[in-house]
Amino acid sequence: MSRSGPTRAPDWPQCLDTTAHAALRAEFPLLQTCVYLNSNSTGAAPRGAERVLHDYWETLRTWRDDVWQDWHVGLDRYADSVAALLGAPPGSVVTDANLSALLARVASCFDYRPPRDRVVTTDLEYPTVPFVFRAFGRYGAQLDVVGSGGHHLDQDALEARLDERTLLVCVSHASFISGATVDLPRLVARAHDVGALVVVDAYQTVGVVPLDVTALGVDVVLGGAHKWLCGVGTAFLYVRPDLVPDLEPAATGWQAGDRAFTFQPSTDWAPGARRFAGGTPYPLTSLVSQVGLDLLAGIGVEAIRAHSLALTQRALDRAHAAGIAVVSPTEPHRRGGVVCLDVPDGEAVKRRLATRGVICSWRGYLRVGPHVYNTLDEVDTFMDALEKELHR
Ligand SMILES: Cc1ncc(COP(=O)(O)O)c(C=O)c1O
């Protein structure tokens, strides 16, 4: 098993030369312990996180109250770094513990008054999406779930369901089940034509698939740190800046108010995306997540995407050659960062691969998610081990 990087010149688009790639790999100690192809589930933690954790303890050990000011600088810096990665202006992103909390906050901005009371989504979403909007049924939200009849969204069918009754259309940029991406420019154009807002769960793409929210004109984008962004415990929300003044979350907290730091009750909203903040934030996760984000931003998502496509292509080619059923789309523009394989007894196969030091995930299908720090050799190691498992 190859554990230390490519044994021959890598034939991926050279976003990093071999030396720089080895240096990048050295930033992720986990890669020295296994073949880690699981970044669609949980990204590898960068070595620099250890220093942040240590400093955090030092801060707690020597606590003074004005630390909160530094922590707010750190929190804002992380939110603005996410914004930069999304092609969004500073101040247009807010963070919180998880995507579910932020989605519910977005959902609480609407009255769901007929005739515009529909929330259109699909049966390929992460379970939090239908669950949150089902809960808002109490306030009038009419949930309309478009069936995929399989693993791939029929975008024509989705768009056919959008009309003047549609308030929101909420879809993932790439499905966590199949890795298939939605054609966002097309969806945004169609939704805006009928006066609906587009809410995108980009957890499975941000960090591995380029996304320019400003160019797209998309209304709301959510995602989080612990997958392709190599962070931990924090999620983010972007709202199109010119839409922000129209949205007033009922689920809110004191940090969303204009007088938050006077500790008086606010009478208006804080500027920008901060109106979607909640209560006291947890700074550690943003501070730790900054490390991975900086490493990835230094490479650039276009280059990461080229690398990712080369590695997922290798997995696809090997799967096709071995006769393994592929669930993900094979066209590069239709797939995200993951390749999903339909293998018998997949969950047990995943566990047995782990005992061989090959780490992937299983969510109905075996999911292999190589990131920019992985190599073609590692994808081959995965496929070799998988073929052995299937022919046991
Ligand atoms: C597409 C997608 N959305 C959302 C989530 C997670 O949401 P939350 O942060 O609420 O746990 C995940 C995975 O963890 C995901 O794959």
The ligand as a Tripos MOL2 file, in Angstrom:
@<TRIPOS>MOLECULE
LIG
   16    16     1     0     0
SMALL
NO_CHARGES

@<TRIPOS>ATOM
      1 C1        -25.4820   18.0580    1.9070 C.3       1 LIG1
      2 C2        -25.3360   18.1620    3.4100 C.ar      1 LIG1
      3 N1        -26.0390   19.0890    4.0770 N.ar      1 LIG1
      4 C3        -25.9460   19.2210    5.4210 C.ar      1 LIG1
      5 C4        -25.1120   18.3950    6.1530 C.ar      1 LIG1
      6 C5        -24.9940   18.5600    7.6460 C.3       1 LIG1
      7 O1        -25.8770   19.4890    8.2160 O.3       1 LIG1
      8 P1        -25.7020   19.9230    9.7320 P.3       1 LIG1
      9 O2        -24.5420   20.8820    9.8020 O.co2     1 LIG1
     10 O3        -26.9640   20.5550   10.1170 O.co2     1 LIG1
     11 O4        -25.4100   18.6920   10.5470 O.co2     1 LIG1
     12 C6        -24.3610   17.4030    5.4820 C.ar      1 LIG1
     13 C7        -23.4520   16.4500    6.1620 C.2       1 LIG1
     14 O5        -23.0560   16.4760    7.2850 O.2       1 LIG1
     15 C8        -24.4870   17.2930    4.0840 C.ar      1 LIG1
     16 O6        -23.8030   16.3580    3.3940 O.3       1 LIG1
@<TRIPOS>BOND
     1     1     2 1
     2     2     3 ar
     3     2    15 ar
     4     3     4 ar
     5     4     5 ar
     6     5     6 1
     7     5    12 ar
     8     6     7 1
     9     7     8 1
    10     8     9 2
    11     8    10 1
    12     8    11 1
    13    12    13 1
    14    12    15 ar
    15    13    14 2
    16    15    16 1
@<TRIPOS>SUBSTRUCTURE
     1 LIG1         1 GROUP 0 **** ****
